């Protein structure tokens, strides 16, 4: 929705302050709210990316623990809405299509019908960015109470006036999952479990097992998954180091290596594969939910600071993540089984292969067994320039033929 995003940004910069006087509902103290009267709760997180959405899922858990009988819904963009499906803490998912062409009368009606279905409390999780669209959705939901952070006030405005409940922002750095929880803590709502969460179905777990059986992966085999990509280039560990690590793991230990990369990262993925001394299992083109199900079969996931890191954490798989410019204190998933290695001078390039190898060994412990026989060599070319035909032929060998129907 680039067109709408441009309008939103321009309006936030130049026109929003003119409406503050008429739309400001004032501030209510939490002391004057009877929380036991709240029956319907709407959480708005249609802005931001994959990782940001998953970092907000501890809020769903906190709300459900405090309001066990409430109807809890979340508004999400199309890309992240599937991650909220079947979540054990959520009753309903409302979808905001990301592209103008995706808007249809039926989708608009479903969104409006859900938005105007009588909410007691609307919560905007404006931690990473502050979306005017999210504020408008919460405000015009008609909820009696609208809660959000006092942080990231729009230019020219005195406060975040769409909210009549304003949560305090605490300046010191802290995990982003804590930032999200800080908003509902304004009402005394909290949880002891800060982990990210998504709920996989039985058919999705079955799919993961069937997928690996195609490659003769036994139930007890150790599977190590790797993801060399990241949306931000400076968050990427060099592909040469990923290859060196993969080759070392394959040469030294009895493990199966799985490689994943994003839909726009074929060049990166192919570059990595060409540097390997063996043929990995390449996962390409799966939905986020099926990818998460497959990653639950891995004993450890090696990645950069990217959205798939949080997808893996939400699926419960241990991981080793390479950090550079971003601070792991804020962005690493919460939990001891999630290991962060940050390069000197905040650069991914300064993380050594040996550092990651040691972290993987620490994570897997006795699960890693030395390889007794020489490993198989790669079937794919490792030198020279590939033609487009070579690339497509290579990908066809590994892309899963998604013909399986959900059970």
C-alpha positions as CSV (number, residue, x, y, z in Angstrom):
1,X,0.0,0.0,0.0
2,X,2.7,2.5,-1.0
3,X,0.1,5.0,-2.2
4,X,-1.7,5.1,1.1
5,X,1.6,5.0,3.0
6,X,2.8,8.2,1.2
7,X,-0.5,9.9,2.1
8,X,-0.2,8.8,5.7
9,X,3.3,10.1,6.1
10,X,2.5,13.4,4.5
11,X,-0.5,13.9,6.7
12,X,1.4,12.9,9.9
13,X,4.0,15.5,9.1
14,X,1.8,18.4,8.1
15,X,-1.9,18.1,9.0
16,X,-2.5,15.8,12.0
17,X,-1.9,18.5,14.6
18,X,-4.9,20.4,13.3
19,X,-7.2,17.6,14.4
20,X,-5.9,17.2,17.9
21,X,-8.2,19.7,19.4
22,X,-11.3,18.0,18.1
23,X,-10.3,14.3,18.4
24,X,-8.6,14.3,21.7
25,X,-10.7,12.3,24.2
26,X,-8.6,13.2,27.2
27,X,-6.7,10.9,29.5
28,X,-8.3,8.4,31.9
29,X,-6.5,7.0,34.9
30,X,-6.4,3.2,35.1
31,X,-7.6,3.6,38.7
32,X,-11.1,4.6,37.4
33,X,-11.5,1.5,35.1
34,X,-13.3,-1.6,36.2
35,X,-11.3,-4.2,34.3
36,X,-13.7,-7.0,35.2
37,X,-16.3,-5.3,33.0
38,X,-14.1,-5.7,29.9
39,X,-15.3,-8.5,27.7
40,X,-14.1,-7.7,24.2
41,X,-10.5,-6.7,23.4
42,X,-9.0,-5.6,20.1
43,X,-5.2,-5.6,19.6
44,X,-4.0,-3.5,16.7
45,X,-0.6,-4.6,15.1
46,X,-1.2,-4.1,11.4
47,X,2.0,-2.1,11.0
48,X,5.7,-3.2,11.1
49,X,7.2,-6.5,10.0
50,X,7.3,-10.2,10.7
51,X,9.6,-10.1,13.7
52,X,7.9,-7.0,15.2
53,X,4.6,-8.8,15.1
54,X,5.9,-12.0,16.8
55,X,7.6,-9.9,19.5
56,X,4.1,-8.6,20.4
57,X,2.7,-12.1,20.9
58,X,3.6,-12.2,24.7
59,X,0.9,-9.5,25.0
60,X,-1.7,-12.0,23.7
61,X,-0.7,-14.4,26.4
62,X,-0.8,-11.7,29.1
63,X,-4.3,-10.6,28.0
64,X,-5.6,-14.2,28.0
65,X,-4.2,-15.0,31.4
66,X,-5.8,-11.8,32.9
67,X,-9.1,-12.1,30.9
68,X,-9.6,-15.8,30.5
69,X,-13.2,-15.4,29.3
70,X,-12.8,-12.4,27.1
71,X,-13.1,-12.3,23.3
72,X,-9.7,-11.2,22.0
73,X,-9.1,-10.2,18.4
74,X,-6.0,-8.9,16.6
75,X,-5.8,-6.7,13.5
76,X,-2.9,-7.7,11.3
77,X,-1.6,-7.2,7.8
78,X,-2.0,-10.0,5.3
79,X,1.7,-11.0,5.6
80,X,1.6,-11.5,9.4
81,X,-2.1,-12.5,9.8
82,X,-1.4,-16.2,9.1
83,X,0.9,-16.2,12.1
84,X,-2.0,-15.3,14.4
85,X,-4.2,-18.0,13.0
86,X,-4.9,-20.8,15.5
87,X,-3.1,-18.9,18.2
88,X,-4.3,-20.3,21.5
89,X,-4.7,-16.9,23.1
90,X,-6.7,-15.3,20.2
91,X,-10.3,-15.7,19.2
92,X,-10.4,-13.7,16.0
93,X,-8.0,-12.3,13.3
94,X,-9.0,-9.2,11.3
95,X,-7.0,-8.7,8.1
96,X,-5.8,-5.4,6.5
97,X,-4.7,-6.1,2.9
98,X,-1.3,-4.7,2.2
99,X,-1.8,-3.9,-1.4
100,X,-4.6,-1.7,-2.9
101,X,-5.3,-4.4,-5.5
102,X,-6.1,-6.9,-2.8
103,X,-8.9,-4.8,-1.4
104,X,-12.3,-6.2,-2.5
105,X,-15.8,-5.2,-1.3
106,X,-16.0,-8.5,0.6
107,X,-12.7,-7.9,2.4
108,X,-13.7,-4.4,3.2
109,X,-17.0,-5.5,4.6
110,X,-15.4,-8.2,6.8
111,X,-12.9,-5.8,8.2
112,X,-15.5,-3.1,9.0
113,X,-17.9,-5.7,10.4
114,X,-15.2,-6.9,12.8
115,X,-14.0,-3.4,13.6
116,X,-17.5,-2.2,14.6
117,X,-18.5,-5.2,16.5
118,X,-18.5,-3.6,19.9
119,X,-15.1,-3.5,21.7
120,X,-14.5,-2.5,25.3
121,X,-10.7,-2.0,25.0
122,X,-8.5,-1.4,21.9
123,X,-4.7,-1.6,22.3
124,X,-2.2,-0.2,19.8
125,X,1.2,-1.8,20.1
126,X,3.2,1.2,18.7
127,X,6.7,0.2,19.8
128,X,8.9,0.1,16.7
129,X,7.0,2.7,14.7
130,X,3.9,4.7,15.1
131,X,1.2,4.1,12.5
132,X,-1.5,6.6,11.9
133,X,-3.6,3.8,10.3
134,X,-3.3,1.7,13.5
135,X,-4.4,4.7,15.6
136,X,-7.4,5.4,13.3
137,X,-8.5,1.7,13.4
138,X,-8.4,1.7,17.2
139,X,-10.1,5.1,17.5
140,X,-12.9,4.4,15.1
141,X,-13.5,0.9,16.5
142,X,-15.7,2.6,19.0
143,X,-13.9,1.1,21.9
144,X,-14.6,2.8,25.2
145,X,-10.9,2.7,26.1
146,X,-8.0,3.0,23.7
147,X,-4.5,2.2,25.1
148,X,-1.1,3.0,23.5
149,X,2.3,4.2,24.4
150,X,3.2,7.8,25.1
151,X,6.2,7.3,22.9
152,X,6.7,8.5,19.2
153,X,4.3,11.5,19.3
154,X,3.3,12.7,15.8
155,X,5.1,15.9,14.6
156,X,3.4,19.0,16.0
157,X,1.1,17.2,18.4
158,X,1.2,17.5,22.1
159,X,0.6,13.8,22.8
160,X,-0.8,10.7,21.3
161,X,-4.3,12.0,21.4
162,X,-6.1,9.0,19.8
163,X,-5.5,7.2,23.2
164,X,-7.4,7.9,26.4
165,X,-5.1,5.5,28.2
166,X,-1.4,6.3,27.8
167,X,1.3,3.9,28.9
168,X,4.6,5.3,30.1
169,X,7.7,4.8,27.9
170,X,10.9,3.7,29.8
171,X,14.1,5.0,28.1
172,X,16.7,2.4,29.0
173,X,17.2,-0.3,26.4
174,X,15.2,-3.5,27.0
175,X,13.9,-6.4,24.9
176,X,11.2,-5.4,22.4
177,X,8.9,-8.0,23.8
178,X,9.1,-6.1,27.1
179,X,8.4,-2.9,25.3
180,X,5.1,-4.4,24.1
181,X,4.2,-5.7,27.6
182,X,5.0,-2.3,29.0
183,X,1.9,-1.0,27.3
184,X,-0.5,-3.4,28.9
185,X,1.3,-3.2,32.2
186,X,-0.2,0.3,32.4
187,X,-3.4,-1.6,33.3
188,X,-1.7,-4.0,35.7
189,X,-1.7,-6.8,33.1
190,X,1.5,-8.9,32.8
191,X,2.8,-12.5,32.3
192,X,5.8,-14.4,33.6
193,X,6.3,-16.0,30.2
194,X,7.9,-13.5,27.7
195,X,8.5,-16.0,24.9
196,X,7.1,-15.4,21.4
197,X,4.4,-17.8,20.3
198,X,2.6,-19.2,17.4
199,X,0.4,-22.3,17.4
200,X,1.0,-24.9,14.7
201,X,-1.7,-27.4,13.7
202,X,-1.4,-31.2,13.6
203,X,-1.5,-31.1,9.7
204,X,1.3,-28.6,9.6
205,X,3.5,-30.8,11.9
206,X,2.6,-33.8,9.7
207,X,3.7,-31.8,6.6
208,X,7.2,-31.2,8.2
209,X,7.7,-34.9,8.8
210,X,6.6,-35.8,5.3
211,X,8.9,-33.1,3.8
212,X,12.0,-34.5,5.5
213,X,11.1,-38.1,4.7
214,X,11.5,-37.1,1.0
215,X,15.1,-36.6,1.8
216,X,15.5,-39.7,3.9
217,X,15.9,-37.8,7.1
218,X,15.4,-40.2,10.0
219,X,13.5,-39.2,13.1
220,X,16.6,-39.3,15.3
221,X,19.0,-37.6,12.9
222,X,20.3,-34.2,14.0
223,X,19.0,-31.4,11.7
224,X,20.7,-28.0,11.5
225,X,19.0,-25.3,9.6
226,X,20.6,-22.1,8.2
227,X,19.2,-18.9,6.9
228,X,21.8,-16.6,5.3
229,X,19.4,-13.8,4.4
230,X,18.2,-10.6,6.1
231,X,16.2,-7.7,4.7
232,X,18.9,-5.2,5.8
233,X,22.2,-5.9,4.1
234,X,24.3,-4.8,7.1
235,X,22.5,-7.4,9.2
236,X,24.0,-10.2,7.0
237,X,26.9,-12.4,8.0
238,X,29.1,-12.9,4.9
239,X,27.9,-15.8,2.7
240,X,31.5,-17.1,2.6
241,X,31.4,-17.6,6.4
242,X,28.0,-19.4,6.2
243,X,29.5,-21.7,3.6
244,X,32.7,-22.3,5.7
245,X,30.5,-23.1,8.8
246,X,28.2,-25.4,6.8
247,X,31.1,-27.3,5.3
248,X,32.8,-27.7,8.7
249,X,29.6,-29.0,10.3
250,X,29.0,-31.5,7.5
251,X,32.7,-32.6,7.5
252,X,33.0,-33.0,11.3
253,X,29.6,-34.2,12.5
254,X,26.8,-36.6,11.6
255,X,24.1,-34.0,10.8
256,X,21.7,-33.0,8.0
257,X,21.9,-29.4,6.8
258,X,18.8,-27.5,5.7
259,X,19.1,-24.1,4.0
260,X,16.3,-21.5,3.7
261,X,16.2,-18.1,2.2
262,X,13.6,-15.4,1.4
263,X,11.6,-15.1,-1.8
264,X,13.8,-12.3,-3.1
265,X,17.1,-13.9,-2.0
266,X,17.6,-16.6,-4.7
267,X,21.0,-15.1,-5.7
268,X,22.2,-15.2,-2.2
269,X,21.0,-18.7,-1.6
270,X,22.5,-20.0,-4.9
271,X,25.8,-18.3,-4.0
272,X,25.9,-20.2,-0.7
273,X,25.0,-23.5,-2.3
274,X,27.8,-23.2,-4.9
275,X,30.3,-22.9,-2.1
276,X,29.3,-26.1,-0.3
277,X,31.1,-29.4,-0.6
278,X,27.9,-31.3,-0.2
279,X,24.2,-31.1,-1.3
280,X,22.0,-29.5,1.4
281,X,18.3,-29.8,1.7
282,X,17.0,-26.5,0.3
283,X,13.7,-25.1,1.4
284,X,12.3,-22.7,-1.0
285,X,8.8,-21.2,-1.5
286,X,7.0,-22.5,1.6
287,X,4.4,-20.4,3.5
288,X,5.6,-19.0,6.8
289,X,3.5,-21.5,8.8
290,X,4.9,-24.5,7.0
291,X,8.4,-23.1,7.2
292,X,7.9,-22.7,11.0
293,X,6.6,-26.3,11.2
294,X,9.6,-27.6,9.3
295,X,12.0,-25.6,11.6
296,X,10.5,-27.4,14.7
297,X,12.3,-30.5,13.3
298,X,15.6,-28.8,13.5
299,X,17.8,-29.1,16.6
300,X,19.3,-25.6,16.0
301,X,18.8,-22.8,13.6
302,X,21.6,-20.5,12.5
303,X,20.6,-17.1,11.2
304,X,21.1,-13.3,11.1
305,X,18.9,-10.8,12.9
306,X,15.9,-11.1,10.7
307,X,12.2,-12.0,10.8
308,X,12.7,-15.7,10.4
309,X,14.8,-15.6,13.6
310,X,11.6,-14.7,15.5
311,X,9.6,-17.2,13.5
312,X,12.0,-19.9,14.7
313,X,11.8,-18.7,18.3
314,X,8.0,-18.7,18.2
315,X,8.1,-22.3,16.9
316,X,10.3,-23.2,19.9
317,X,13.5,-24.2,18.1
318,X,16.9,-23.3,19.7
319,X,18.9,-20.8,17.6
320,X,22.2,-19.1,17.2
321,X,21.9,-15.6,15.7
322,X,24.6,-13.3,14.3
323,X,24.2,-9.7,15.3
324,X,26.0,-6.6,14.0
325,X,24.4,-3.1,13.9
326,X,21.3,-4.1,15.9
327,X,21.5,-4.7,19.7
328,X,20.7,-8.3,20.8
329,X,19.5,-6.9,24.2
330,X,16.6,-5.4,22.3
331,X,16.1,-7.8,19.4
332,X,17.2,-11.3,20.4
333,X,14.2,-13.5,21.4
334,X,13.9,-13.9,25.1
335,X,15.1,-17.3,26.4
336,X,18.3,-19.2,27.3
337,X,18.1,-21.5,24.3
338,X,18.4,-18.5,22.0
339,X,22.1,-17.5,21.6
340,X,23.3,-14.2,20.2
341,X,26.8,-13.6,18.9
342,X,27.6,-9.9,18.1
343,X,30.6,-8.8,16.1
344,X,33.2,-6.3,17.4
345,X,32.5,-2.7,16.4
346,X,28.9,-3.8,15.8
347,X,29.7,-5.5,12.5
348,X,28.5,-8.9,11.4
349,X,31.7,-9.4,9.4
350,X,33.7,-9.4,12.6
351,X,32.0,-12.6,13.9
352,X,34.3,-15.6,13.2
353,X,33.2,-19.0,12.0
354,X,34.8,-20.5,15.1
355,X,32.6,-18.4,17.3
356,X,29.4,-19.7,15.7
357,X,30.7,-23.2,15.6
358,X,31.3,-23.1,19.3
359,X,27.9,-21.6,19.9
360,X,26.3,-24.4,17.9
361,X,28.2,-27.0,19.9
362,X,27.2,-25.4,23.1
363,X,23.6,-25.4,22.0
364,X,23.5,-29.0,20.8
365,X,25.8,-30.6,23.4
366,X,25.7,-34.4,23.4
367,X,23.4,-34.4,20.4
368,X,26.4,-33.7,18.1
369,X,28.2,-36.9,17.2
370,X,31.5,-37.1,15.2
371,X,31.1,-38.3,11.7
372,X,32.6,-41.8,11.3
373,X,32.7,-42.0,7.5
374,X,33.8,-39.5,4.8
375,X,30.9,-37.3,3.9
376,X,29.3,-37.3,0.4
377,X,30.4,-34.8,-2.1
378,X,28.2,-32.3,-3.8
379,X,26.4,-33.2,-7.0
380,X,26.1,-29.5,-8.2
381,X,28.8,-27.5,-10.0
382,X,31.0,-25.5,-7.6
383,X,33.0,-23.4,-10.0
384,X,32.5,-21.2,-13.1
385,X,29.5,-19.1,-14.0
386,X,26.1,-20.6,-14.0
387,X,23.6,-19.9,-16.7
388,X,19.9,-19.2,-15.9
389,X,19.2,-22.7,-17.0
390,X,21.7,-24.1,-14.4
391,X,20.1,-22.0,-11.7
392,X,16.5,-23.1,-12.5
393,X,17.6,-26.7,-12.8
394,X,19.3,-26.5,-9.4
395,X,16.2,-25.0,-7.7
396,X,13.9,-27.5,-9.3
397,X,15.8,-30.3,-7.5
398,X,15.0,-28.9,-4.1
399,X,11.7,-27.1,-4.3
400,X,9.0,-29.0,-2.5
401,X,6.1,-30.0,-4.8
402,X,3.3,-28.7,-2.6
403,X,0.6,-31.2,-3.6
404,X,-0.1,-32.5,-0.1
405,X,-3.5,-31.6,1.2
406,X,-4.0,-30.5,4.8
407,X,-5.2,-33.4,6.9
